[in-house]
Amino acid sequence: MNKNPENFDNSFVYLLIKLEKNSSKIDRNESEKFTVNGWLVIPKINLKNCQSEDDYFREPLSKTYASNRGYTKVEIEDKISELITECNEKIRECKEKIKEFQTDEKFEISIEWILPEDLLSFPVDCWEYRKNKKIGCGPYYSVHVRSSRRLQSSYDHLRGYWQERWNLLINYSQNTNPKHYILACDCHGKDDNDLEIINEETKIFGINFASDLCEAKNLTYEFIIEAGIPLALWSRCKESNINHIQDLDKLTSCKTNQSWDLATLVKSIKTLRRLAKKDKVHLGNNLCFLWENPYNYPKKEKLGFN
């Protein structure tokens, strides 16, 4: 039985964290700074008789990070636990104020980092929310990144491709045809033109990149954007003698006659991150997980996008 692509992700409460480079940096020796914005997002499906103007109830999280100042990478990481606490407090407030909120259920939190393309390999999943506790290994359903570019008006003309690929991903998730997912071993040595030809024939909905997407020369994020691909994995490891291709492909390849479940993928990624421990070159400490649901918070203006 096929799942409804529009409601697939809607059993979770979202903590959205948007990072952008701060343009106020003057001294070249100064640490790079970023602006940080956060939101609690509750899908409408979790609210009875919700009167919001779209499918999501949103609350800004403005206590931890001030929207009018820049933060260094270290400062952001130091305050992550405060942001999570603020998010949990806001959830409790919502349960008290919104009669429609189903207080008898405990919803899992999914953390989404909204990043510009040159920050997609930022090690946000390795930042600590408690001492020696990485956020990517925490008690959250999923910790993943998504691109701020897809939430801008300039991407509206490609939104149809994005939704089509997402629908394919959800509908095939229990019976995945391997041709729709490009493994890292098959991606190695190819460029954007090669993948465009494959995409025209098979409609790619997921891809594993053989190297860091932000540093690859023959492959670019532009292909994912134009093709509307919602799921991608890659390693940001900089060690030249480390090859994570096989480990990446184990996460997404299916055995003969075995279904490939998306919930299993999310669990496998969390397990891999936990297994990494302090091994700096382990894939679990270098895994980038791009997961972009086009039906999530469609009112992009509410998140400061035009």
C-alpha angles and dihedrals in degrees: 000000000000119000124230105258091206094058100034096104097033102102092078137079111229131221104197118196119186119196125190132172112259112236095203095083109123108163112068089212092056117103113259113262134208137197115234129204127176137191138184108222123192116189113235091237087073092056125073115226091353112189098196117134093245139012097291139064110215134194122183117231104215106152100079100045124028110224093217099059140062127244131199120233090256092050092050093051092047091057100043092098089053091053092051090049090050089050092052091048090052090051090054091048090051091052089054098043103036111065090192093061110109100235093177092072130067111218123205119239120235116196117214123187113204106207139171114246096261090056099047090105093051107134093238092140089061096053114111122245089181131014108294090354115114118210091229089061095043131112093280129118093231140352112198144140133244133186123259088209093073089058094058125095091242087071096052094097090059096045092098092061090048093052092046092054092045091051090051091049093052096042092048095041093099094041107026120189104214092220091071092060121062113213123212091247089058093041094054111109095010128116134206093276092054092051092046090058091049091046093054089056102039110016102237115223099173140025141184114212117215092220142016106309092212091058103033114119102194096041127048140187086244089080092055090047096050095042093047094232109172102190129055138153130194142154123248092196111139098196107115094210094053118094116187098175096109093044091050093050093049088065095058109022118101129215120234112292092358121124121233110225120198093214088056090052091054091049092047091053092051091048091050091051091051093049091055093069106161097339101121095197096046112116089237089067093046105037118126114199117195111190117166123178108192091203093060116106097338091182092086091170087073089063095050098264124132 
